[in-house]
Amino acid sequence: MIAGHAPKPVTARMENHGSSMLKVAMATGQDLFARTGSMVAYEGFIQYEPNPPAVRQMASAWLTGESAPVMKCSGDGLLYLADYGADVVCLNLNNESVSVNGTNLLAFDAHLQWGVERVKGLAKFAGQGLFNVAVSGTGWVAITSRGTPIVVDCGSGADETYVDPDALVAWSSGLKMKAKRSFKASSLIGRGSGEAFQIAFSGQGFVVVQPSEDSTDRLRARG
Amino acid sequence: MAREFQRGHKAKISDLTAGTDLYVGVRIAAPGLTFDISCFGLDADEQLSDDRYFVFFNQPKSPEESIQLLGPQAGDTESFRVTLEKIPTAVRKLAFTATIDGDGQMSQVAPGYIRLVAGGEEVARYAFTGAEFSTERAVMLADIYFKDVWRFAAVGQGFDGGLAALLRNFGGEVAEDEPAAEPAPQAAPGFAPPPGGPAPAFAPPPAATPPPAPAPSFALPGGGATPPPLPPPPPAPGQQGFTPPPGSGDPAIHQAPTMIAPLATPPAQAPPFGEVPPPVAPPVPPPPPAYGGGPTPPPFPQQPSFGAQQVPPGPPMAAGPSYAAAPTQGAGIQVSMQKYREQPTGQRWTQQNPKMMRADLGQGGGQAVLARQGSMVLYQGKVEFAYKGAGFRGRVVGAMTGQEMQLMRCTGGGQVFFAENAAYLHPVELQNDALCVSAENVLAFDEGLQHEVRRIEGHGIPGGALYTMQFQGTGTVVVKTHGTPVVLPVTPTTYADSNAIVAWSAGAQVIVSTQVRLRRSAYPGHSGETVNLQFRGAPGNFIVVQPYEV
């Protein structure tokens, strides 16, 4: 039983070990940004720098005054990351760009361009404000999802794709997004407050959603 | 939704599909190599006692046509049709194998798969890559075997020799006694005898007389002796009436991914048998003009970096280049996301993955769907959501417990994705039957179903009573469970915890039984009193219990 879970040989920079653990092959000069608190194990010589100055500036919009939610990992070895059992998906960007919901970002290569964006007009909607991190370039990004995610293509037709903000994981950066409120007092979709809203996406690209409306940031909540 | 198999996984075919008319597709390819994909019909001792059940390019079908070779189609390198109930009792195992024709080794193989398709829907897939093999020249991909019932097993075991050695392993004989029959690395076709040797006929064991069918001659005389070219794969599909008649319906419309699907399309026809879903992914609209201005990602699986010697790294789907080469040769997001893509079908309810359900409101007469509020995660098209109370009775119930079941009514045309809390979802199709579902476990249902809230009173149930919804009629109910549920038949002594019960057939009668004698310490935090539901009913009734106590 134990033998069945031994690590498999490394074949890529980022890989899944099972559905909910990420294995990163670290090498000198190829640093990684990972969510603070997401490390579950490592082999080799890896150093962690929480709250690096460069990140603090970049992520200032993300913060509520505490330390930055990402740490810089550098060194040689194998690094295992997980987020409370959420499914992990590794994305290999090839000069592409993707926007990831802040709570669903697990790790990404340090050499990628990234920035924190506040979604215009939507910030007050989801509980703690909806922040997303736009990552672009060529390299690896790992995202988490509560349950197996699903990827849906947005069409180019007149209709838009509407997503519950709590279930939104990531989307391709080319999409236009806007808030949609259902003004009818009787239509209560979405969770909690009774305010019904969705995010409408239009344009060419894809949207990733998770089968859960749990958007709490577990890594953060732990403190 | 196709079930992904790993090497060594086994499953009953009846659990995968109700059908017995199966399509088996194999995709295996490597640069510069050709493969022979064959099916061995073995007896209970795993021997090929009757060589008429060795289905390969030279013998495209078994005598009673239970196993037929169909040739390449729908993205598969080779495909078979297997009709389980026609297979004679002497044949207990079908072993699907691929052998390299000529030089080469299995580690060069690009990501491939063997898949099982039934009723136009892919039900099982075992994906493999060359990384799992080394210098083997043949591989046993998967078995369909009979053990009480027909089962499917993903084998993925390499085999050193070529087809001839494989054949010998299965007790067949290559009529060739020279030791050189072992194909030398340079020998051209895998099972070719050495040049100049007598044409080796693949001879059955002496006992079995040669069959009337075209004797599967393995002859491939080398040297200059009139080398017949390898027979091309039989053009079976047409003559066996297997391909969908051209123009039968237009499944393309419903197989398109959820985008503003036309609403006034004719109801989807069940795709004919030969209609195989596309191999890797549904037709995806052309990649958007470069996210971020980069080059569009190369379509799977043409990976330029998979050199002949390089082992394709990464999991089969997320075939990225090796770690060293990562920054330069990205596979692109599309490849990584391939396995999470939406699975379009033409049905009203489609399970996208174990935790997500898609409802196509335009299908099924355009009736509305009632769903638990907040369970919508995404929708496309013109869908209207409206508050739906639980009705007068429900309101009474709600007033008494403070827990009214909050529903919303989804109408219009379009696709709605439902999910809640990453719970497992199970579509239950009712055909004029009735089912009771604990109210907490209802996610969504067709409005056409009659539903009423029933109350099971019992002393000690939290909240005073247990609320269940009884559904009756024809339509689909989506039930959610935490974890994999168990279905038990109702016997005279069937009890279930009132917190863990999910659903039961309406024919079963519920009695509340209370056991007060458990020690207080048995369950910390518990009053020591536990409520069980006892079920009584005629045979054929069942209950469903989840491994989670709400």
Interface residues (C-beta under 8 A of the other chain):
Chain A: V10 T11 A12 R13 E15 N16 A25 V89 C90 L91 N92 L93 N94 N95 E96 S97 V98 H111 S136 T138 G139 W140 R146 G147 T148 P149 I150 V151 V152 D153 C154 G155 S156 G157 A158 D159 E160 T161 Y162 V163 D164 A167 S172 S173 G174 S182 K184 S186 S187 L188 I189 G190 R191 G192 A196 Q198 G203 Q204 G205 F206 V207 V208 V209 Q210 P211 S212 E213 D214
Chain B: A131 P257 T258 M259 I260 V284 P285 P288 P289 Y291 G292 G293 G294 P295 P297 V311 P313 G314 P315 A318 G320 P321 S322 Y323 A326 P327 T328 Q329 G330 A331 G332 I333 V335 S336 M337 Y340 R341 E342 Q352 N353 P354 K355 M356 Q373 G374 S375 M376 V377 L378 Y379 Q380 G381 K382 V383 E384 F385 A386 Y387 Q406 M408 G414 F417 A419 E420 N421 A422
